[in-house]
Amino acid sequence: MSLTDTSFTPAPTRAPVWSGRLWGVLAVLCVVLFLDGMDVSMVGVALPSIGTELGMPESALQWLVNGYVLGYGGLLLLGGRTADLLGRRRVFLIALGAFAAASFVGGLVDDGTLLVVTRFIKGLAAAFTAPTAMSILTTTFPEGPARNRALSIFTVFGASGYSSGLIIGGLLTSVGWRWTFLTPVPLALAALFFGLRLIPRDNGRAEGGHDLWGALTLTSGMLLAVYTVVTAPERGWLSPLTLGSAVVVAALLTAFVVIENRIAHPLIRLGILRVGTVVRANLSLIALMGSYVSFQFMMTLYLQNVLHWAPLAMAFALLPAGLVVVVGSPVVGKLIDRYGTGRLIQLSMVSLSLGYVWFLATAGNAPGYLATILPTMLLLGGGFGFGFSAIMAQGTEGIDDAEQGLAAGLLQTSGQVGSALILAVVTAVLAGSEHAVDLGSFRPGLNLVTAVALIGLLLNLVPLLRRRRRA
């Protein structure tokens, strides 16, 4: 059986040596991704302390997470395309400066509402830095071994940022929750300084910029879509507000599609969605991130609320998944060069699905750490490590440089909005889990994330089955 697939292009056996400047650019991009991952996990660990000091009820505390998700998921697609149109370097550096400023202000405020506002601003800033960083990487490093190697290193920093944030957040929260907001500031300023010196100016920009109505309908539609998803569990999925909001979202996004099909210079060329590998990569990322984020959310509740573990102990329990990604990701680029993205994504989905199935099969009502939780986290780490870089490579392969920001923004949007949607559904089916006495209350949610992973596996097996049938 051939180990090649439609997403694999043979490359030279020896990749060119990178200059010091290239390494510097990659380091800046990796630090920013590290900050995004670290910030999310640190604040999650600090939530109880923030609520106690500022007198914020649980319903308000969730907006420290949801506010970030709202800004991030709502503007990711626009952020990626804006970088194509206005210049990746300019957009990246301005957004990074806004991220540092919002972090600094968040560490000083004494009002819960203002703190939520700073989180929303950080989400908006990340909506521009994340896809722009990806598009800078994919346009700086040519398609093939160089890009695959860069993506694998990029993935290491994303995973280590999230994993480190769990540990660092636990340590900093014991000193004072404000440090979880202030710690990213010097790192962001350092990245801004070196980014100004190292990131090259854009050679050219994509055509466009005459699509005001497209920008308005897309931005408002995406913001309202994410808001609807994150508030549905509290309001009720069938409440008039949720249903009415969903109708408005559908109308706005329909209007956006109509505008893009008629305008001479569309904000987003919808033809990119007719590329099979791009669509499959985006759906795969939804399955990967949606199931993983939801599973980690449930494990956090179970370990802290049911087993009454300290935040730091919980962080160490979940850490092996991140360590597998950190250790394994550097070799993923070489594996992509040899076997292609399709095989790596299939392997990722197999490992991911096995992790959830193993947990369900061995957990009972009181899962042991060595027999159940640790093997599960190792398998999930393998799934994430093999899959994330390969999915990012597949979703940007064959795309013109002028649309790399769009392709990167589309991938990031799929991951974030898909994760928010699946997490919202999991939250809805976990009603009463805060009063759980064993793992039984979490089983509906565990069944759901397992189903999501299996759908992702099936999606990636279909091309393989078609090729076998032709053979």
C-alpha positions as CSV (number, residue, x, y, z in Angstrom):
1,M,0.0,0.0,0.0
2,S,1.4,3.4,-0.9
3,L,2.2,5.8,1.9
4,T,1.5,8.9,-0.3
5,D,-1.7,10.8,-0.4
6,T,-3.2,13.8,-2.3
7,S,-1.9,16.3,0.4
8,F,1.7,15.1,0.1
9,T,4.2,16.7,-2.2
10,P,7.7,15.2,-2.5
11,A,10.4,17.6,-1.3
12,P,14.2,17.8,-1.5
13,T,15.9,15.5,0.9
14,R,17.9,18.2,2.5
15,A,16.2,21.4,3.8
16,P,18.2,24.6,3.5
17,V,20.0,25.9,6.6
18,W,18.1,28.7,8.4
19,S,19.7,32.0,9.0
20,G,19.8,33.6,12.5
21,R,17.2,36.1,11.3
22,L,14.8,33.3,10.3
23,W,15.3,31.6,13.7
24,G,14.6,35.0,15.3
25,V,11.3,35.5,13.4
26,L,10.2,32.0,14.4
27,A,11.1,32.6,18.0
28,V,9.0,35.8,18.1
29,L,6.0,33.9,16.6
30,C,6.5,31.0,19.0
31,V,6.6,33.4,22.1
32,V,3.3,34.9,21.0
33,L,1.6,31.5,20.6
34,F,3.2,30.5,24.0
35,L,1.6,33.6,25.6
36,D,-1.8,32.8,24.1
37,G,-1.8,29.3,25.6
38,M,-0.3,30.3,28.9
39,D,-2.7,33.2,29.4
40,V,-5.8,31.0,28.9
41,S,-4.7,28.3,31.4
42,M,-3.3,30.7,34.0
43,V,-6.6,32.6,34.3
44,G,-8.6,29.4,34.5
45,V,-6.6,28.3,37.6
46,A,-7.0,31.8,39.2
47,L,-10.7,32.1,38.8
48,P,-11.7,31.1,42.4
49,S,-9.2,33.6,43.9
50,I,-10.4,36.4,41.6
51,G,-14.0,35.7,42.6
52,T,-13.2,35.8,46.3
53,E,-11.2,39.1,46.2
54,L,-13.5,41.0,43.8
55,G,-16.8,39.5,45.1
56,M,-17.7,38.1,41.7
57,P,-20.4,35.4,41.6
58,E,-19.8,32.3,39.5
59,S,-22.1,33.6,36.7
60,A,-19.8,36.7,36.4
61,L,-16.6,34.7,36.7
62,Q,-17.4,32.6,33.7
63,W,-17.2,35.8,31.6
64,L,-13.5,36.1,32.3
65,V,-13.3,33.0,30.1
66,N,-16.2,33.7,27.8
67,G,-15.3,37.3,27.3
68,Y,-11.9,36.2,25.9
69,V,-13.5,33.5,23.8
70,L,-16.1,36.0,22.5
71,G,-13.4,38.5,21.2
72,Y,-11.1,35.7,20.0
73,G,-13.5,33.5,18.2
74,G,-15.7,36.3,16.9
75,L,-12.9,38.1,15.0
76,L,-10.4,35.4,14.1
77,L,-11.6,35.1,10.5
78,L,-11.6,38.9,10.0
79,G,-8.2,39.1,11.8
80,G,-6.6,36.7,9.3
81,R,-7.9,38.5,6.3
82,T,-7.1,41.9,7.6
83,A,-3.5,40.9,7.8
84,D,-3.6,39.9,4.2
85,L,-5.1,43.3,3.2
86,L,-3.3,45.7,5.5
87,G,0.1,44.0,6.0
88,R,0.9,41.1,8.3
89,R,3.8,42.8,10.1
90,R,1.7,45.9,10.9
91,V,-1.4,44.1,12.1
92,F,0.7,41.6,14.2
93,L,2.7,44.3,16.0
94,I,-0.3,46.6,16.7
95,A,-2.3,43.6,18.1
96,L,0.6,42.4,20.2
97,G,0.9,45.9,21.8
98,A,-2.8,45.9,22.6
99,F,-2.5,42.5,24.2
100,A,0.4,43.7,26.4
101,A,-1.6,46.9,27.4
102,A,-4.7,44.9,28.3
103,S,-2.7,42.4,30.3
104,F,-1.1,45.3,32.3
105,V,-4.5,47.0,33.0
106,G,-6.1,43.7,34.0
107,G,-3.5,43.2,36.7
108,L,-4.3,46.6,38.3
109,V,-8.1,46.9,38.2
110,D,-10.3,46.3,41.2
111,D,-13.7,46.1,39.4
112,G,-15.0,42.8,38.0
113,T,-16.7,44.4,35.0
114,L,-13.5,46.2,34.0
115,L,-11.6,43.0,34.4
116,V,-14.0,41.3,32.0
117,V,-13.5,44.2,29.5
118,T,-9.7,43.7,29.6
119,R,-10.2,40.0,28.9
120,F,-12.5,40.9,25.9
121,I,-9.8,43.3,24.6
122,K,-7.2,40.6,25.0
123,G,-9.4,38.2,23.0
124,L,-9.7,40.8,20.2
125,A,-6.0,41.2,20.2
126,A,-5.4,37.5,20.0
127,A,-7.9,37.2,17.2
128,F,-5.4,39.3,15.1
129,T,-2.0,37.9,16.5
130,A,-2.9,34.2,16.2
131,P,-3.8,34.0,12.5
132,T,-1.3,36.7,11.6
133,A,1.5,34.7,13.3
134,M,0.4,31.6,11.3
135,S,0.3,33.5,8.0
136,I,3.8,35.1,8.7
137,L,5.1,31.6,9.3
138,T,3.6,30.1,6.2
139,T,4.8,33.0,4.0
140,T,8.2,33.1,5.5
141,F,8.9,29.4,5.4
142,P,8.2,27.8,1.9
143,E,5.9,24.9,1.6
144,G,7.6,21.6,2.2
145,P,10.2,20.5,4.7
146,A,11.0,24.0,5.9
147,R,7.4,24.9,6.7
148,N,6.7,21.5,8.2
149,R,9.7,21.9,10.5
150,A,8.6,25.4,11.5
151,L,5.1,24.3,12.2
152,S,6.3,21.4,14.4
153,I,8.3,23.9,16.5
154,F,5.4,26.3,16.6
155,T,3.2,23.5,18.0
156,V,5.7,22.8,20.7
157,F,5.4,26.3,22.1
158,G,1.6,26.3,21.9
159,A,1.3,23.1,23.9
160,S,4.1,24.1,26.4
161,G,2.4,27.5,26.9
162,Y,-0.9,25.9,27.9
163,S,0.8,23.2,30.0
164,S,3.1,25.7,31.6
165,G,0.2,28.0,32.3
166,L,-1.4,25.4,34.5
167,I,1.7,25.1,36.6
168,I,2.7,28.7,36.6
169,G,-1.0,29.7,37.3
170,G,-1.1,27.5,40.3
171,L,2.2,28.9,41.7
172,L,1.3,32.6,41.0
173,T,-2.2,32.3,42.4
174,S,-0.8,31.3,45.7
175,V,1.1,34.6,45.7
176,G,-1.7,36.7,44.2
177,W,-4.0,36.3,41.2
178,R,-2.9,39.7,39.8
179,W,0.4,38.1,38.8
180,T,-1.4,35.8,36.4
181,F,-2.3,39.0,34.4
182,L,1.0,40.9,34.9
183,T,3.4,38.0,34.1
184,P,2.7,38.0,30.3
185,V,3.5,41.7,30.0
186,P,7.3,41.6,29.9
187,L,7.2,38.6,27.5
188,A,4.8,40.4,25.2
189,L,6.9,43.6,25.2
190,A,10.1,41.6,24.4
191,A,8.3,39.9,21.5
192,L,7.2,43.3,20.3
193,F,10.7,44.7,20.5
194,F,12.3,41.8,18.6
195,G,9.3,41.7,16.2
196,L,10.0,45.3,15.2
197,R,13.6,44.4,14.4
198,L,13.3,41.0,12.8
199,I,9.9,40.5,11.0
200,P,10.4,41.7,7.4
201,R,8.1,44.2,5.9
202,D,5.4,42.8,3.5
203,N,6.4,42.6,-0.1
204,G,2.8,43.0,-1.3
205,R,-0.8,42.9,-0.1
206,A,-3.8,41.1,-1.4
207,E,-6.4,42.9,-3.4
208,G,-9.5,44.0,-1.5
209,G,-10.4,46.5,1.1
210,H,-13.6,47.7,-0.6
211,D,-16.0,45.4,1.2
212,L,-17.3,47.4,4.2
213,W,-20.7,45.6,4.3
214,G,-19.0,42.2,4.1
215,A,-16.7,43.2,7.1
216,L,-19.7,44.4,9.1
217,T,-21.9,41.4,8.5
218,L,-19.1,38.9,9.1
219,T,-17.9,40.6,12.3
220,S,-21.3,41.1,13.8
221,G,-22.4,37.6,12.8
222,M,-19.3,35.9,14.2
223,L,-19.5,37.9,17.5
224,L,-23.2,37.1,17.9
225,A,-22.6,33.4,17.0
226,V,-19.9,33.0,19.7
227,Y,-22.0,35.0,22.2
228,T,-25.0,32.7,21.5
229,V,-23.0,29.6,22.0
230,V,-21.4,30.6,25.3
231,T,-24.6,31.9,26.8
232,A,-26.9,29.1,25.6
233,P,-26.2,26.7,28.5
234,E,-27.2,29.4,31.1
235,R,-30.2,30.7,29.2
236,G,-31.4,27.4,27.8
237,W,-30.9,26.1,24.2
238,L,-34.6,26.6,23.4
239,S,-35.1,29.9,25.2
240,P,-36.6,32.7,23.1
241,L,-33.4,34.8,23.4
242,T,-31.2,31.9,22.3
243,L,-33.4,31.0,19.3
244,G,-33.9,34.6,18.3
245,S,-30.1,35.2,18.5
246,A,-29.5,32.1,16.3
247,V,-32.0,33.4,13.7
248,V,-30.1,36.8,13.6
249,V,-26.8,35.0,13.3
250,A,-28.1,33.0,10.3
251,A,-29.4,36.1,8.7
252,L,-26.2,38.0,9.1
253,L,-24.0,35.2,7.8
254,T,-26.3,34.6,4.9
255,A,-26.1,38.3,4.0
256,F,-22.3,38.0,4.2
257,V,-22.3,35.1,1.7
258,V,-24.5,36.9,-0.7
259,I,-22.3,40.0,-0.5
260,E,-19.1,38.0,-1.1
261,N,-20.5,36.4,-4.1
262,R,-21.5,39.7,-5.7
263,I,-18.8,42.1,-4.9
264,A,-15.8,42.7,-7.1
265,H,-13.2,42.6,-4.3
266,P,-14.6,40.3,-1.6
267,L,-13.2,40.4,1.9
268,I,-13.1,36.5,1.8
269,R,-13.0,34.4,-1.4
270,L,-15.5,31.7,-0.7
271,G,-14.0,29.5,-3.3
272,I,-11.3,28.5,-0.8
273,L,-14.1,26.3,0.8
274,R,-14.2,24.2,-2.3
275,V,-10.7,22.9,-1.7
276,G,-11.3,19.4,-0.2
277,T,-8.1,19.3,1.9
278,V,-8.9,22.7,3.4
279,V,-12.4,21.7,4.4
280,R,-11.2,18.4,5.9
281,A,-8.4,20.1,7.8
282,N,-10.9,22.5,9.4
283,L,-13.3,19.8,10.4
284,S,-10.5,17.7,11.8
285,L,-9.4,20.7,13.9
286,I,-12.9,21.0,15.3
287,A,-12.9,17.3,16.3
288,L,-9.4,17.6,17.8
289,M,-9.7,20.8,19.8
290,G,-13.4,20.5,20.6
291,S,-13.1,17.0,22.2
292,Y,-9.8,17.8,23.9
293,V,-10.9,21.1,25.5
294,S,-14.2,19.7,26.6
295,F,-12.5,16.6,28.2
296,Q,-10.0,18.7,30.0
297,F,-12.8,20.9,31.3
298,M,-14.6,17.9,32.7
299,M,-11.4,16.5,34.3
300,T,-10.8,19.9,35.9
301,L,-14.3,19.8,37.5
302,Y,-14.0,16.2,38.5
303,L,-10.5,16.5,40.1
304,Q,-11.3,19.7,41.9
305,N,-15.0,19.4,42.8
306,V,-15.3,15.7,43.4
307,L,-11.8,14.6,44.5
308,H,-11.0,18.0,46.0
309,W,-7.5,18.2,44.5
310,A,-5.6,21.4,44.8
311,P,-5.1,23.4,41.5
312,L,-1.4,22.6,41.4
313,A,-2.0,18.8,41.9
314,M,-4.7,18.9,39.1
315,A,-2.2,20.7,36.8
316,F,0.4,18.0,37.3
317,A,-2.2,15.3,36.7
318,L,-3.1,16.8,33.3
319,L,0.5,17.7,32.4
320,P,1.6,14.5,30.7
321,A,-0.5,15.3,27.6
322,G,1.3,18.6,27.1
323,L,4.7,16.9,27.7
324,V,4.0,14.3,25.0
325,V,3.3,17.2,22.5
326,V,6.5,19.0,23.6
327,V,8.6,15.9,23.2
328,G,7.0,14.5,20.0
329,S,6.2,17.6,18.0
330,P,9.8,18.3,16.8
331,V,9.8,15.1,14.8
332,V,6.4,15.6,13.3
333,G,7.8,17.8,10.5
334,K,10.0,15.0,9.3
335,L,7.1,12.5,9.5
336,I,4.9,14.9,7.4
337,D,7.8,15.1,4.8
338,R,7.9,11.3,4.6
339,Y,4.3,10.2,4.9
340,G,2.2,13.3,4.1
341,T,-0.3,15.1,6.2
342,G,-3.2,12.7,5.6
343,R,-1.4,9.7,7.3
344,L,-0.4,11.8,10.3
345,I,-3.9,13.2,10.8
346,Q,-5.3,9.6,10.6
347,L,-2.9,8.5,13.2
348,S,-3.8,11.5,15.4
349,M,-7.5,10.7,15.3
350,V,-6.8,7.0,16.1
351,S,-4.7,8.0,19.2
352,L,-7.3,10.6,20.2
353,S,-10.3,8.2,19.9
354,L,-8.4,5.4,21.7
355,G,-7.7,7.8,24.6
356,Y,-11.4,8.5,25.2
357,V,-12.5,4.9,24.6
358,W,-9.8,3.7,27.1
359,F,-11.1,6.2,29.7
360,L,-14.7,5.1,29.3
361,A,-13.8,1.4,29.4
362,T,-11.6,1.5,32.5
363,A,-12.8,4.4,34.6
364,G,-15.9,3.0,36.4
365,N,-17.1,5.5,39.0
366,A,-13.7,6.2,40.5
367,P,-10.9,6.1,37.9
368,G,-7.4,5.4,39.2
369,Y,-4.6,7.7,38.0
370,L,-2.1,5.1,36.9
371,A,-4.6,2.8,35.3
372,T,-6.9,5.2,33.6
373,I,-6.1,9.0,33.8
374,L,-2.3,8.7,32.9
375,P,-2.7,6.4,29.9
376,T,-5.6,8.6,28.6
377,M,-3.6,11.8,28.9
378,L,-0.6,10.1,27.0
379,L,-2.9,9.0,24.2
380,L,-4.5,12.4,24.0
381,G,-1.1,14.0,23.9
382,G,-0.1,11.7,21.1
383,G,-3.3,12.7,19.2
384,F,-2.7,16.4,19.6
385,G,1.1,16.1,18.9
386,F,0.6,14.2,15.7
387,G,-2.4,16.1,14.5
388,F,-2.1,19.8,15.2
389,S,1.0,20.5,13.0
390,A,-0.3,18.1,10.2
391,I,-3.8,19.8,10.2
392,M,-2.2,23.2,10.0
393,A,0.0,22.1,7.1
394,Q,-2.9,20.5,5.3
395,G,-5.1,23.5,5.8
396,T,-2.6,25.9,4.2
397,E,-1.0,23.7,1.5
398,G,-1.5,25.0,-2.0
399,I,-3.0,28.3,-0.9
400,D,-1.6,31.4,-2.5
401,D,0.5,33.7,-0.3
402,A,-2.1,36.4,-0.6
403,E,-4.6,34.2,1.1
404,Q,-2.4,32.6,3.8
405,G,-3.9,34.9,6.4
406,L,-7.4,33.8,5.3
407,A,-6.5,30.1,5.5
408,A,-4.9,30.5,8.9
409,G,-7.8,32.5,10.2
410,L,-10.2,29.9,8.9
411,L,-8.3,27.2,10.8
412,Q,-8.1,29.2,14.0
413,T,-11.8,30.0,13.8
414,S,-12.8,26.4,13.3
415,G,-10.7,25.4,16.3
416,Q,-11.9,28.1,18.6
417,V,-15.6,28.4,17.6
418,G,-15.9,24.6,17.2
419,S,-14.4,24.2,20.7
420,A,-16.8,26.7,22.1
421,L,-19.8,25.0,20.5
422,I,-18.8,21.5,21.7
423,L,-18.0,22.8,25.2
424,A,-21.3,24.6,25.4
425,V,-23.2,21.4,24.5
426,V,-21.1,19.4,27.0
427,T,-21.9,22.0,29.7
428,A,-25.6,21.7,28.9
429,V,-25.5,17.9,29.3
430,L,-23.6,18.1,32.6
431,A,-26.4,19.8,34.5
432,G,-25.8,19.2,38.2
433,S,-22.2,18.0,37.9
434,E,-21.1,20.6,40.4
435,H,-22.8,18.4,43.0
436,A,-21.5,15.1,41.7
437,V,-20.1,12.5,44.1
438,D,-18.6,10.3,41.5
439,L,-17.8,10.1,37.8
440,G,-21.2,9.0,36.8
441,S,-22.5,12.5,36.4
442,F,-19.9,13.2,33.8
443,R,-20.6,10.2,31.6
444,P,-23.0,12.0,29.1
445,G,-20.3,14.5,28.4
446,L,-17.6,11.9,28.1
447,N,-19.8,10.0,25.6
448,L,-20.2,13.1,23.6
449,V,-16.5,14.0,23.3
450,T,-15.8,10.3,22.4
451,A,-18.4,10.6,19.6
452,V,-16.8,13.8,18.3
453,A,-13.4,12.2,18.1
454,L,-14.8,9.1,16.3
455,I,-16.5,11.3,13.8
456,G,-13.1,13.0,13.2
457,L,-11.5,9.6,12.7
458,L,-14.2,8.5,10.2
459,L,-13.9,11.8,8.3
460,N,-10.2,11.1,7.7
461,L,-10.6,7.5,6.9
462,V,-13.0,8.2,4.0
463,P,-10.3,9.3,1.6
464,L,-8.2,6.2,2.4
465,L,-11.2,3.9,1.8
466,R,-11.9,5.7,-1.5
467,R,-8.3,5.2,-2.7
468,R,-8.4,1.5,-1.7
469,R,-11.6,1.1,-3.6
470,R,-10.1,2.6,-6.7
471,A,-7.0,0.4,-6.3
